Amino acid sequence: MPGATSPWRVNDVVTYDRVRDAATTLSALLLTIANDGGAVVEPARVELADWRREVAAVDGYDRAAVTDLAERIDRRIRELEGSA
């Protein structure tokens, strides 16, 4: 439809892309933990599945929800990297 505008602003797309990138980093960290074996395998797999569901379910048009998710993912990455 000519002249129609998207409800997304450019910075919304950037924020959403940042969430997707951070989720990829978090997934890699959790997969590394799961692949190391031991008692942490199943909890890491469950956490990975939970994060994947949450990223897939976030409403990309809800800026507050996207920002909150990004902050929580970043915090978890810092925890796993040992810098929290």
JOHU-V257751 format. One record per residue. OMEGA is omega in radians with two decimals (* if undefined). Layout:
omega->OMEGA
omega->OMEGA
//
This chain:
omega->-3.13
omega->3.09
omega->3.13
omega->3.11
omega->3.12
omega->3.06
omega->3.09
omega->2.97
omega->-3.10
omega->-3.11
omega->3.03
omega->3.13
omega->3.12
omega->3.13
omega->3.13
omega->3.10
omega->3.10
omega->3.09
omega->-3.12
omega->3.11
omega->3.13
omega->3.11
omega->3.08
omega->3.10
omega->3.12
omega->3.11
omega->3.14
omega->3.12
omega->-3.13
omega->3.08
omega->3.08
omega->3.10
omega->-3.12
omega->-3.12
omega->3.13
omega->3.10
omega->3.12
omega->-3.05
omega->-3.07
omega->-3.08
omega->-3.07
omega->3.08
omega->3.13
omega->3.11
omega->3.12
omega->3.13
omega->3.12
omega->3.13
omega->3.13
omega->3.13
omega->-3.13
omega->3.10
omega->-3.10
omega->3.11
omega->3.13
omega->-3.05
omega->-3.06
omega->3.10
omega->-3.11
omega->3.11
omega->-3.14
omega->-3.04
omega->-3.13
omega->3.14
omega->3.13
omega->3.13
omega->3.12
omega->3.13
omega->3.13
omega->-3.14
omega->3.13
omega->3.10
omega->3.12
omega->3.13
omega->-3.13
omega->3.09
omega->3.11
omega->3.11
omega->-3.11
omega->3.11
omega->3.08
omega->-3.13
omega->-3.13
omega->*
//
